[in-house]
Amino acid sequence: MKQSIIIYGGGLAGSQLAHSLQHDADVTLVSPLDYFEIPMALPRALVEPALSERSVIPLANALPHVRHIQGKLIKFAAGTGTVETMEGERLAVDGDISVLATGSSYANSLTRAQSGTAIDRRNALSDFADRLDQAHKILIVGGGPIGIELAGEITQDSPGKEIT
């Protein structure tokens, strides 16, 4: 009989673990998103939203042998997670093994969405690219990896734009 593994968090670590274990265990992935996004592709997808067709992957396609609960872990005690679904329902979720891969939070939903669907994410990336196209001057707040890479992507695609 296969062990049941509950993974809380569908980012890079949680999704990779779910992918690795999906044939050897009964895996459940708890994530507020219904998709996996390749984080390294984000700066390019912000200027070329068509890339999101390949970088925003529905979990049903990315992890076909993994059960998905779309919701947020709100409490974890004694091996049981309390998950609030996107509809507001609360579920008690437990398994033989629990993995907390909840990652980190970001200042805005552009960098990492907090909830939603693959379609929502692709639309948000497209809307942002449209706003970038219309802008003449762009201010990027934050000189971390995403800010620097985004500045490079914009400069490559639109060398005439003024970027601060």
Buried (B, 14 or more C-beta within 10 A) or exposed (E): EEEBBBBBBBBBBBBEBBBEBBEEBBBBBBBBBBBBBBBEBBBBBBBBBEBBEEBBBBBEEBBEEBBBBBBBBEEBEEEBBBBBBBEEEEEEBBBEBBBBBBBEEEEEEBBBBEBBBBEBBBBBBBEBBEEBEEBEEBEEEEEEEBBEBBBBBBBEBBEEBEBE
